[in-house]
Amino acid sequence: MFKFIYKIIPALISWGVFILVVLYIPYPESLTQANLTQLIPFFASLYLSLSLTFNVFLKNIPVSSSVSLGLIFLLILKALDSLNLVTLSLIVVATGLLTSYFRKVKKRDLTKLPKIPKIRALRRD
């Protein structure tokens, strides 16, 4: 229970920061007219909020970071009106490859039953 609370509190704080950024930074007419002081706080706080939120459910920060990065790329392409089937498929494939690379590999034993005896130190007498 406390682990869940410790994971959800940073996500809620980052969403609060994102809401403050949206409310207090003046928004431009379009994405192409925006300057860096408008773009960096918005996308940095959005990336952090999405990453921490996905980390609550996925329990793996590199996987949640790559998924949130893919969503932000889709958002940017949609805002620039450049999102089509090809770019969508490229972003989905790249996000899937990043997710599969950072996926946790379950440890497996060589055998299911411990039939192999342990190697013991041989003493010379």
The first five atom37 places (N, CA, C, CB, O) and aatype in JSON, in Angstrom:
{
  "aatype": [12, 13, 11, 13, 9, 18, 11, 9, 9, 14, 0, 10, 9, 15, 17, 7, 19, 13, 9, 10, 19, 19, 10, 18, 9, 14, 18, 14, 6, 15, 10, 16, 5, 0, 2, 10, 16, 5, 10, 9, 14, 13, 13, 0, 15, 10, 18, 10, 15, 10, 15, 10, 16, 13, 2, 19, 13, 10, 11, 2, 9, 14, 19, 15, 15, 15, 19, 15, 10, 7, 10, 9, 13, 10, 10, 9, 10, 11, 0, 10, 3, 15, 10, 2, 10, 19, 16, 10, 15, 10, 9, 19, 19, 0, 16, 7, 10, 10, 16, 15, 18, 13, 1, 11, 19, 11, 11, 1, 3, 10, 16, 11, 10, 14, 11, 9, 14, 11, 9, 1, 0, 10, 1, 1, 3],
  "atom_mask": [
    [1, 1, 1, 1, 1],
    [1, 1, 1, 1, 1],
    [1, 1, 1, 1, 1],
    [1, 1, 1, 1, 1],
    [1, 1, 1, 1, 1],
    [1, 1, 1, 1, 1],
    [1, 1, 1, 1, 1],
    [1, 1, 1, 1, 1],
    [1, 1, 1, 1, 1],
    [1, 1, 1, 1, 1],
    [1, 1, 1, 1, 1],
    [1, 1, 1, 1, 1],
    [1, 1, 1, 1, 1],
    [1, 1, 1, 1, 1],
    [1, 1, 1, 1, 1],
    [1, 1, 1, 0, 1],
    [1, 1, 1, 1, 1],
    [1, 1, 1, 1, 1],
    [1, 1, 1, 1, 1],
    [1, 1, 1, 1, 1],
    [1, 1, 1, 1, 1],
    [1, 1, 1, 1, 1],
    [1, 1, 1, 1, 1],
    [1, 1, 1, 1, 1],
    [1, 1, 1, 1, 1],
    [1, 1, 1, 1, 1],
    [1, 1, 1, 1, 1],
    [1, 1, 1, 1, 1],
    [1, 1, 1, 1, 1],
    [1, 1, 1, 1, 1],
    [1, 1, 1, 1, 1],
    [1, 1, 1, 1, 1],
    [1, 1, 1, 1, 1],
    [1, 1, 1, 1, 1],
    [1, 1, 1, 1, 1],
    [1, 1, 1, 1, 1],
    [1, 1, 1, 1, 1],
    [1, 1, 1, 1, 1],
    [1, 1, 1, 1, 1],
    [1, 1, 1, 1, 1],
    [1, 1, 1, 1, 1],
    [1, 1, 1, 1, 1],
    [1, 1, 1, 1, 1],
    [1, 1, 1, 1, 1],
    [1, 1, 1, 1, 1],
    [1, 1, 1, 1, 1],
    [1, 1, 1, 1, 1],
    [1, 1, 1, 1, 1],
    [1, 1, 1, 1, 1],
    [1, 1, 1, 1, 1],
    [1, 1, 1, 1, 1],
    [1, 1, 1, 1, 1],
    [1, 1, 1, 1, 1],
    [1, 1, 1, 1, 1],
    [1, 1, 1, 1, 1],
    [1, 1, 1, 1, 1],
    [1, 1, 1, 1, 1],
    [1, 1, 1, 1, 1],
    [1, 1, 1, 1, 1],
    [1, 1, 1, 1, 1],
    [1, 1, 1, 1, 1],
    [1, 1, 1, 1, 1],
    [1, 1, 1, 1, 1],
    [1, 1, 1, 1, 1],
    [1, 1, 1, 1, 1],
    [1, 1, 1, 1, 1],
    [1, 1, 1, 1, 1],
    [1, 1, 1, 1, 1],
    [1, 1, 1, 1, 1],
    [1, 1, 1, 0, 1],
    [1, 1, 1, 1, 1],
    [1, 1, 1, 1, 1],
    [1, 1, 1, 1, 1],
    [1, 1, 1, 1, 1],
    [1, 1, 1, 1, 1],
    [1, 1, 1, 1, 1],
    [1, 1, 1, 1, 1],
    [1, 1, 1, 1, 1],
    [1, 1, 1, 1, 1],
    [1, 1, 1, 1, 1],
    [1, 1, 1, 1, 1],
    [1, 1, 1, 1, 1],
    [1, 1, 1, 1, 1],
    [1, 1, 1, 1, 1],
    [1, 1, 1, 1, 1],
    [1, 1, 1, 1, 1],
    [1, 1, 1, 1, 1],
    [1, 1, 1, 1, 1],
    [1, 1, 1, 1, 1],
    [1, 1, 1, 1, 1],
    [1, 1, 1, 1, 1],
    [1, 1, 1, 1, 1],
    [1, 1, 1, 1, 1],
    [1, 1, 1, 1, 1],
    [1, 1, 1, 1, 1],
    [1, 1, 1, 0, 1],
    [1, 1, 1, 1, 1],
    [1, 1, 1, 1, 1],
    [1, 1, 1, 1, 1],
    [1, 1, 1, 1, 1],
    [1, 1, 1, 1, 1],
    [1, 1, 1, 1, 1],
    [1, 1, 1, 1, 1],
    [1, 1, 1, 1, 1],
    [1, 1, 1, 1, 1],
    [1, 1, 1, 1, 1],
    [1, 1, 1, 1, 1],
    [1, 1, 1, 1, 1],
    [1, 1, 1, 1, 1],
    [1, 1, 1, 1, 1],
    [1, 1, 1, 1, 1],
    [1, 1, 1, 1, 1],
    [1, 1, 1, 1, 1],
    [1, 1, 1, 1, 1],
    [1, 1, 1, 1, 1],
    [1, 1, 1, 1, 1],
    [1, 1, 1, 1, 1],
    [1, 1, 1, 1, 1],
    [1, 1, 1, 1, 1],
    [1, 1, 1, 1, 1],
    [1, 1, 1, 1, 1],
    [1, 1, 1, 1, 1],
    [1, 1, 1, 1, 1],
    [1, 1, 1, 1, 1],
    [1, 1, 1, 1, 1]
  ],
  "atom_positions": [
    [[0.82, -1.19, 0.0], [0.0, 0.0, 0.0], [0.87, 1.26, 0.0], [-0.94, -0.01, 1.21], [0.6, 2.2, -0.74]],
    [[1.93, 1.26, 0.84], [2.78, 2.44, 0.91], [3.63, 2.6, -0.34], [3.66, 2.37, 2.14], [3.97, 3.72, -0.72]],
    [[3.99, 1.47, -0.99], [4.75, 1.57, -2.23], [3.92, 2.25, -3.31], [5.2, 0.18, -2.7], [4.44, 3.05, -4.09]],
    [[2.63, 1.94, -3.35], [1.75, 2.57, -4.32], [1.63, 4.07, -4.05], [0.36, 1.91, -4.29], [1.62, 4.88, -4.98]],
    [[1.53, 4.43, -2.78], [1.42, 5.85, -2.42], [2.71, 6.58, -2.75], [1.09, 6.01, -0.93], [2.68, 7.71, -3.22]],
    [[3.86, 5.93, -2.51], [5.14, 6.56, -2.83], [5.34, 6.73, -4.32], [6.28, 5.75, -2.25], [6.09, 7.61, -4.75]],
    [[4.69, 5.9, -5.13], [4.8, 6.05, -6.57], [3.79, 7.05, -7.12], [4.62, 4.72, -7.25], [4.05, 7.69, -8.14]],
    [[2.66, 7.18, -6.48], [1.62, 8.05, -7.02], [1.82, 9.51, -6.61], [0.25, 7.58, -6.56], [1.36, 10.41, -7.33]],
    [[2.47, 9.77, -5.5], [2.68, 11.15, -5.06], [3.55, 11.94, -6.05], [3.33, 11.17, -3.67], [3.17, 13.06, -6.38]],
    [[4.68, 11.42, -6.54], [5.44, 12.2, -7.54], [4.65, 12.43, -8.83], [6.74, 11.49, -7.87], [4.8, 13.47, -9.46]],
    [[3.83, 11.47, -9.22], [3.01, 11.66, -10.42], [2.0, 12.78, -10.21], [2.29, 10.35, -10.79], [1.8, 13.6, -11.11]],
    [[1.38, 12.83, -9.06], [0.41, 13.89, -8.78], [1.09, 15.26, -8.7], [-0.33, 13.61, -7.48], [0.54, 16.25, -9.18]],
    [[2.27, 15.31, -8.11], [3.01, 16.57, -8.03], [3.4, 17.04, -9.43], [4.27, 16.41, -7.15], [3.3, 18.23, -9.74]],
    [[3.85, 16.12, -10.27], [4.25, 16.51, -11.62], [3.05, 16.96, -12.45], [4.98, 15.35, -12.32], [3.18, 17.86, -13.28]],
    [[1.88, 16.34, -12.25], [0.68, 16.81, -12.94], [0.29, 18.19, -12.44], [-0.48, 15.82, -12.75], [-0.21, 19.01, -13.22]],
    [[0.5, 18.47, -11.16], [0.25, 19.81, -10.64], [1.17, 20.85, -11.26], [0.0, 0.0, 0.0], [0.74, 21.96, -11.57]],
    [[2.44, 20.49, -11.42], [3.39, 21.39, -12.08], [2.99, 21.61, -13.53], [4.83, 20.83, -11.99], [3.08, 22.72, -14.04]],
    [[2.54, 20.55, -14.2], [2.11, 20.68, -15.59], [0.9, 21.62, -15.7], [1.76, 19.31, -16.17], [0.83, 22.43, -16.62]],
    [[-0.04, 21.51, -14.78], [-1.21, 22.39, -14.79], [-0.78, 23.84, -14.56], [-2.23, 21.96, -13.73], [-1.31, 24.76, -15.19]],
    [[0.18, 24.06, -13.65], [0.68, 25.41, -13.42], [1.38, 25.97, -14.66], [1.64, 25.43, -12.23], [1.24, 27.15, -14.97]],
    [[2.13, 25.13, -15.36], [2.79, 25.57, -16.59], [1.75, 25.96, -17.64], [3.71, 24.47, -17.14], [1.91, 26.98, -18.31]],
    [[0.7, 25.17, -17.77], [-0.33, 25.47, -18.76], [-1.05, 26.77, -18.39], [-1.34, 24.31, -18.86], [-1.4, 27.56, -19.27]],
    [[-1.28, 27.0, -17.1], [-2.03, 28.18, -16.69], [-1.21, 29.47, -16.73], [-2.56, 27.98, -15.3], [-1.75, 30.53, -17.05]],
    [[0.09, 29.41, -16.42], [0.86, 30.63, -16.24], [1.79, 31.0, -17.39], [1.66, 30.51, -15.02], [2.23, 32.14, -17.47]],
    [[2.1, 30.09, -18.27], [2.94, 30.44, -19.42], [2.03, 30.83, -20.58], [3.9, 29.25, -19.81], [1.12, 30.08, -20.93]],
    [[2.26, 31.99, -21.15], [1.39, 32.41, -22.26], [1.56, 31.49, -23.46], [1.68, 33.87, -22.66], [2.68, 31.12, -23.83]],
    [[0.45, 31.12, -24.06], [0.5, 30.19, -25.17], [0.58, 30.95, -26.49], [-0.72, 29.25, -25.16], [0.0, 32.02, -26.63]],
    [[1.3, 30.38, -27.45], [1.46, 31.07, -28.74], [0.26, 30.81, -29.66], [2.76, 30.61, -29.43], [-0.63, 30.03, -29.33]],
    [[0.26, 31.49, -30.8], [-0.8, 31.3, -31.78], [-0.74, 29.91, -32.41], [-0.73, 32.37, -32.86], [-1.77, 29.28, -32.65]],
    [[0.48, 29.43, -32.67], [0.67, 28.1, -33.24], [1.97, 27.53, -32.7], [0.67, 28.14, -34.8], [2.76, 28.23, -32.07]],
    [[2.2, 26.25, -32.96], [3.41, 25.6, -32.47], [4.65, 26.13, -33.19], [3.32, 24.09, -32.65], [5.73, 26.18, -32.61]],
    [[4.5, 26.51, -34.43], [5.65, 27.01, -35.18], [6.06, 28.41, -34.73], [5.35, 27.03, -36.66], [7.21, 28.8, -34.94]],
    [[5.16, 29.17, -34.12], [5.49, 30.51, -33.63], [5.96, 30.51, -32.18], [4.28, 31.41, -33.77], [6.31, 31.56, -31.65]],
    [[5.98, 29.38, -31.55], [6.38, 29.32, -30.14], [7.9, 29.43, -30.01], [5.88, 28.0, -29.49], [8.65, 28.96, -30.86]],
    [[8.33, 30.05, -28.92], [9.77, 30.13, -28.66], [10.14, 29.09, -27.59], [10.18, 31.56, -28.2], [9.27, 28.4, -27.06]],
    [[11.41, 29.0, -27.29], [11.89, 27.96, -26.37], [11.38, 28.13, -24.95], [13.39, 27.93, -26.37], [11.2, 27.14, -24.23]],
    [[11.15, 29.36, -24.52], [10.64, 29.56, -23.15], [9.19, 29.12, -23.01], [10.77, 31.03, -22.76], [8.69, 28.98, -21.9]],
    [[8.51, 28.9, -24.13], [7.16, 28.36, -24.07], [7.15, 26.85, -24.31], [6.27, 29.06, -25.1], [6.33, 26.14, -23.73]],
    [[8.05, 26.38, -25.14], [8.05, 24.95, -25.49], [8.69, 24.06, -24.43], [8.77, 24.76, -26.79], [8.14, 23.02, -24.08]],
    [[9.84, 24.47, -23.92], [10.58, 23.59, -23.0], [9.82, 23.32, -21.71], [11.93, 24.21, -22.68], [9.73, 22.16, -21.31]],
    [[9.26, 24.33, -21.03], [8.52, 23.99, -19.8], [7.3, 23.1, -20.06], [8.08, 25.25, -19.1], [6.99, 22.22, -19.27]],
    [[6.61, 23.36, -21.18], [5.42, 22.57, -21.47], [5.77, 21.11, -21.73], [4.68, 23.15, -22.68], [5.21, 20.22, -21.1]],
    [[6.7, 20.86, -22.65], [7.01, 19.49, -23.0], [7.82, 18.76, -21.93], [7.76, 19.45, -24.31], [7.68, 17.55, -21.77]],
    [[8.64, 19.48, -21.19], [9.39, 18.83, -20.11], [8.46, 18.39, -18.98], [10.46, 19.77, -19.56], [8.59, 17.28, -18.46]],
    [[7.53, 19.26, -18.61], [6.6, 18.88, -17.54], [5.62, 17.81, -18.02], [5.83, 20.11, -17.04], [5.22, 16.94, -17.24]],
    [[5.22, 17.86, -19.29], [4.35, 16.81, -19.84], [5.06, 15.47, -19.88], [3.87, 17.19, -21.24], [4.48, 14.45, -19.54]],
    [[6.33, 15.48, -20.3], [7.12, 14.24, -20.35], [7.29, 13.65, -18.95], [8.5, 14.51, -20.98], [7.12, 12.44, -18.76]],
    [[7.61, 14.47, -17.99], [7.79, 13.99, -16.62], [6.48, 13.46, -16.05], [8.34, 15.1, -15.73], [6.46, 12.43, -15.38]],
    [[5.39, 14.15, -16.31], [4.09, 13.72, -15.8], [3.67, 12.39, -16.41], [3.02, 14.78, -16.08], [3.22, 11.49, -15.7]],
    [[3.82, 12.26, -17.72], [3.45, 11.01, -18.37], [4.35, 9.86, -17.93], [3.52, 11.16, -19.89], [3.88, 8.74, -17.71]],
    [[5.65, 10.12, -17.8], [6.57, 9.07, -17.38], [6.25, 8.56, -15.99], [8.0, 9.57, -17.43], [6.22, 7.35, -15.76]],
    [[6.02, 9.46, -15.06], [5.73, 9.05, -13.69], [4.36, 8.38, -13.58], [5.8, 10.25, -12.75], [4.17, 7.49, -12.75]],
    [[3.41, 8.81, -14.39], [2.09, 8.17, -14.37], [2.16, 6.77, -14.94], [1.09, 9.01, -15.15], [1.58, 5.84, -14.37]],
    [[2.85, 6.6, -16.07], [2.99, 5.26, -16.64], [3.83, 4.36, -15.73], [3.62, 5.34, -18.02], [3.65, 3.14, -15.72]],
    [[4.76, 4.95, -14.97], [5.59, 4.16, -14.07], [4.76, 3.55, -12.93], [6.72, 5.02, -13.5], [5.12, 2.5, -12.4]],
    [[3.67, 4.19, -12.57], [2.79, 3.64, -11.53], [2.24, 2.29, -11.99], [1.63, 4.62, -11.19], [2.13, 1.36, -11.2]],
    [[1.88, 2.2, -13.26], [1.25, 0.99, -13.78], [2.25, 0.0, -14.35], [0.24, 1.35, -14.83], [2.09, -1.21, -14.18]],
    [[3.28, 0.48, -15.03], [4.23, -0.43, -15.68], [5.37, -0.87, -14.77], [4.81, 0.24, -16.9], [5.97, -1.92, -15.01]],
    [[5.67, -0.11, -13.75], [6.71, -0.42, -12.76], [8.09, -0.58, -13.38], [6.35, -1.69, -12.01], [8.91, -1.38, -12.92]],
    [[8.35, 0.18, -14.44], [9.65, 0.16, -15.1], [9.83, 1.53, -15.74], [9.74, -1.0, -16.17], [9.16, 1.86, -16.71]],
    [[10.76, 2.32, -15.19], [10.89, 3.71, -15.63], [11.42, 3.83, -17.06], [11.81, 4.45, -14.69], [10.96, 4.73, -17.76]],
    [[12.33, 3.0, -17.56], [12.72, 3.16, -18.97], [11.59, 2.85, -19.95], [13.9, 2.26, -19.27], [11.46, 3.51, -20.98]],
    [[10.77, 1.86, -19.63], [9.64, 1.53, -20.5], [8.62, 2.66, -20.48], [8.97, 0.2, -20.07], [8.12, 3.07, -21.53]],
    [[8.31, 3.17, -19.3], [7.33, 4.25, -19.22], [7.86, 5.54, -19.86], [6.95, 4.51, -17.77], [7.09, 6.31, -20.42]],
    [[9.16, 5.76, -19.78], [9.75, 6.93, -20.44], [9.68, 6.82, -21.95], [11.19, 7.12, -20.0], [9.4, 7.81, -22.63]],
    [[9.92, 5.63, -22.48], [9.86, 5.47, -23.93], [8.42, 5.58, -24.45], [10.46, 4.13, -24.35], [8.2, 6.11, -25.54]],
    [[7.45, 5.08, -23.69], [6.05, 5.21, -24.09], [5.62, 6.68, -24.07], [5.14, 4.37, -23.17], [4.93, 7.14, -24.97]],
    [[6.02, 7.4, -23.03], [5.65, 8.81, -22.96], [6.36, 9.63, -24.04], [5.98, 9.38, -21.58], [5.78, 10.59, -24.55]],
    [[7.58, 9.26, -24.39], [8.27, 9.94, -25.48], [7.56, 9.71, -26.81], [9.73, 9.46, -25.57], [7.45, 10.63, -27.63]],
    [[7.08, 8.49, -27.04], [6.31, 8.21, -28.25], [5.03, 9.01, -28.3], [0.0, 0.0, 0.0], [4.66, 9.52, -29.36]],
    [[4.33, 9.13, -27.17], [3.1, 9.94, -27.15], [3.37, 11.41, -27.4], [2.39, 9.77, -25.82], [2.58, 12.09, -28.06]],
    [[4.49, 11.92, -26.89], [4.83, 13.32, -27.12], [5.18, 13.55, -28.59], [5.99, 13.75, -26.22], [4.81, 14.58, -29.16]],
    [[5.89, 12.62, -29.2], [6.18, 12.74, -30.63], [4.89, 12.75, -31.45], [7.09, 11.61, -31.1], [4.76, 13.51, -32.41]],
    [[3.95, 11.9, -31.08], [2.66, 11.9, -31.78], [1.93, 13.22, -31.58], [1.79, 10.74, -31.28], [1.29, 13.72, -32.51]],
    [[2.01, 13.79, -30.39], [1.37, 15.07, -30.12], [2.0, 16.19, -30.94], [1.47, 15.4, -28.63], [1.29, 17.05, -31.46]],
    [[3.32, 16.18, -31.05], [4.01, 17.2, -31.83], [3.66, 17.08, -33.31], [5.53, 17.1, -31.63], [3.41, 18.08, -33.98]],
    [[3.65, 15.85, -33.82], [3.3, 15.67, -35.23], [1.86, 16.06, -35.51], [3.53, 14.22, -35.64], [1.56, 16.6, -36.58]],
    [[0.97, 15.81, -34.58], [-0.43, 16.2, -34.73], [-0.55, 17.73, -34.72], [-1.29, 15.59, -33.62], [-1.34, 18.29, -35.48]],
    [[0.21, 18.39, -33.86], [0.16, 19.85, -33.79], [0.73, 20.49, -35.04], [0.92, 20.35, -32.56], [0.26, 21.55, -35.46]],
    [[1.72, 19.87, -35.65], [2.3, 20.39, -36.89], [1.52, 19.96, -38.12], [3.73, 19.94, -37.02], [1.88, 20.32, -39.24]],
    [[0.46, 19.19, -37.93], [-0.37, 18.65, -39.01], [0.46, 17.79, -39.97], [-1.05, 19.79, -39.78], [0.26, 17.82, -41.18]],
    [[1.38, 17.03, -39.41], [2.22, 16.14, -40.19], [1.97, 14.68, -39.87], [3.67, 16.46, -39.96], [2.7, 13.8, -40.34]],
    [[0.96, 14.41, -39.08], [0.69, 13.03, -38.68], [-0.11, 12.33, -39.78], [-0.09, 13.0, -37.33], [-1.23, 12.72, -40.1]],
    [[0.49, 11.31, -40.33], [-0.19, 10.47, -41.31], [0.08, 9.02, -40.97], [0.27, 10.81, -42.78], [0.68, 8.72, -39.93]],
    [[-0.33, 8.12, -41.82], [-0.21, 6.7, -41.53], [1.25, 6.26, -41.44], [-0.93, 5.89, -42.6], [1.6, 5.42, -40.61]],
    [[2.11, 6.82, -42.27], [3.53, 6.44, -42.28], [4.22, 6.92, -41.01], [4.24, 7.02, -43.52], [4.92, 6.14, -40.36]],
    [[4.02, 8.19, -40.64], [4.67, 8.69, -39.44], [4.11, 8.02, -38.19], [4.51, 10.21, -39.33], [4.84, 7.75, -37.23]],
    [[2.81, 7.75, -38.19], [2.21, 7.04, -37.06], [2.82, 5.66, -36.9], [0.69, 6.93, -37.23], [3.17, 5.25, -35.79]],
    [[2.95, 4.94, -38.0], [3.52, 3.59, -37.91], [4.99, 3.63, -37.51], [3.37, 2.86, -39.25], [5.45, 2.76, -36.77]],
    [[5.75, 4.63, -37.99], [7.16, 4.74, -37.58], [7.3, 5.02, -36.09], [7.85, 5.84, -38.38], [8.16, 4.45, -35.43]],
    [[6.47, 5.9, -35.57], [6.52, 6.21, -34.14], [6.11, 5.0, -33.31], [5.61, 7.41, -33.81], [6.72, 4.71, -32.28]],
    [[5.08, 4.28, -33.75], [4.63, 3.1, -33.0], [5.69, 2.01, -33.03], [3.29, 2.56, -33.59], [5.93, 1.36, -32.01]],
    [[6.34, 1.8, -34.17], [7.39, 0.79, -34.26], [8.59, 1.18, -33.4], [7.83, 0.59, -35.72], [9.15, 0.34, -32.7]],
    [[8.98, 2.45, -33.45], [10.12, 2.89, -32.64], [9.83, 2.78, -31.15], [10.49, 4.34, -32.99], [10.69, 2.37, -30.37]],
    [[8.62, 3.15, -30.75], [8.23, 3.03, -29.34], [8.17, 1.56, -28.92], [6.87, 3.71, -29.1], [8.59, 1.21, -27.82]],
    [[7.66, 0.72, -29.79], [7.63, -0.72, -29.49], [9.01, -1.32, -29.36], [0.0, 0.0, 0.0], [9.25, -2.15, -28.48]],
    [[9.94, -0.91, -30.22], [11.31, -1.41, -30.12], [12.0, -0.94, -28.85], [12.12, -0.98, -31.34], [12.7, -1.7, -28.2]],
    [[11.79, 0.34, -28.49], [12.36, 0.83, -27.23], [11.77, 0.11, -26.03], [12.14, 2.35, -27.1], [12.49, -0.22, -25.09]],
    [[10.48, -0.12, -26.06], [9.82, -0.81, -24.96], [10.32, -2.24, -24.84], [8.3, -0.8, -25.16], [10.55, -2.72, -23.74]],
    [[10.48, -2.91, -25.97], [10.96, -4.3, -25.91], [12.42, -4.37, -25.48], [10.78, -4.98, -27.27], [12.84, -5.36, -24.88]],
    [[13.19, -3.34, -25.78], [14.6, -3.33, -25.36], [14.71, -3.16, -23.86], [15.36, -2.21, -26.08], [15.57, -3.79, -23.23]],
    [[13.88, -2.33, -23.28], [13.97, -2.06, -21.84], [13.1, -2.97, -20.99], [13.6, -0.65, -21.57], [13.05, -2.8, -19.77]],
    [[12.43, -3.92, -21.6], [11.56, -4.83, -20.84], [12.39, -5.66, -19.88], [10.75, -5.74, -21.79], [13.51, -6.07, -20.2]],
    [[11.85, -5.91, -18.71], [12.55, -6.73, -17.73], [12.52, -8.18, -18.17], [11.92, -6.57, -16.32], [11.47, -8.72, -18.51]],
    [[13.67, -8.8, -18.15], [13.77, -10.2, -18.52], [13.65, -11.02, -17.25], [15.11, -10.52, -19.28], [14.36, -10.79, -16.28]],
    [[12.74, -11.99, -17.27], [12.56, -12.84, -16.11], [13.71, -13.83, -16.05], [11.2, -13.57, -16.17], [14.11, -14.42, -17.06]],
    [[14.24, -14.0, -14.86], [15.33, -14.94, -14.68], [14.79, -16.36, -14.69], [16.1, -14.67, -13.38], [13.82, -16.68, -13.99]],
    [[15.41, -17.2, -15.48], [15.01, -18.6, -15.53], [16.21, -19.46, -15.19], [14.45, -18.97, -16.93], [17.35, -19.14, -15.49]],
    [[15.91, -20.56, -14.56], [16.95, -21.52, -14.27], [17.2, -22.36, -15.52], [16.57, -22.42, -13.06], [16.37, -22.42, -16.43]],
    [[18.34, -23.01, -15.54], [18.64, -23.87, -16.67], [17.72, -25.09, -16.69], [20.09, -24.31, -16.64], [17.32, -25.56, -17.75]],
    [[17.42, -25.57, -15.53], [16.49, -26.69, -15.43], [15.37, -26.32, -14.48], [17.21, -27.99, -14.94], [15.53, -25.44, -13.63]],
    [[14.25, -26.98, -14.63], [13.13, -26.68, -13.74], [13.32, -27.28, -12.37], [11.83, -27.17, -14.35], [12.9, -26.71, -11.37]],
    [[13.95, -28.44, -12.32], [14.2, -29.09, -11.05], [15.68, -29.03, -10.73], [13.71, -30.55, -11.07], [16.51, -29.14, -11.64]],
    [[16.02, -28.85, -9.49], [17.45, -28.74, -9.13], [18.12, -30.12, -9.1], [17.6, -28.04, -7.76], [18.51, -30.59, -8.03]],
    [[18.26, -30.77, -10.25], [18.88, -32.09, -10.31], [20.39, -32.01, -10.46], [18.29, -32.88, -11.45], [21.08, -33.0, -10.23]],
    [[20.9, -30.87, -10.84], [22.34, -30.72, -11.02], [22.95, -30.45, -9.65], [22.68, -29.58, -12.04], [22.58, -29.48, -8.99]],
    [[23.88, -31.29, -9.23], [24.49, -31.07, -7.91], [25.39, -29.84, -7.93], [25.3, -32.31, -7.47], [25.94, -29.46, -8.96]],
    [[25.51, -29.24, -6.77], [26.38, -28.08, -6.65], [27.82, -28.5, -6.7], [26.09, -27.33, -5.38], [28.19, -29.56, -6.2]],
    [[28.63, -27.67, -7.29], [30.07, -27.96, -7.36], [30.66, -27.59, -6.0], [30.77, -27.16, -8.53], [30.48, -26.49, -5.48]],
    [[31.37, -28.55, -5.47], [32.0, -28.33, -4.16], [33.5, -28.22, -4.35], [31.65, -29.48, -3.17], [34.09, -28.79, -5.28]],
    [[34.08, -27.49, -3.47], [35.53, -27.31, -3.55], [36.23, -28.64, -3.31], [36.01, -26.25, -2.54], [35.93, -29.35, -2.34]],
    [[37.14, -28.96, -4.18], [37.9, -30.2, -4.04], [39.16, -29.9, -3.23], [38.26, -30.8, -5.43], [39.93, -28.99, -3.54]],
    [[39.34, -30.7, -2.2], [40.52, -30.51, -1.37], [41.54, -31.57, -1.69], [40.17, -30.54, 0.13], [41.2, -32.74, -1.87]],
    [[42.77, -31.18, -1.78], [43.84, -32.14, -1.97], [44.44, -32.45, -0.61], [44.92, -31.61, -2.96], [44.81, -31.57, 0.16]],
    [[44.51, -33.69, -0.36], [45.06, -34.1, 0.94], [46.46, -34.63, 0.77], [44.19, -35.16, 1.6], [47.09, -35.02, 1.75]]
  ]
}
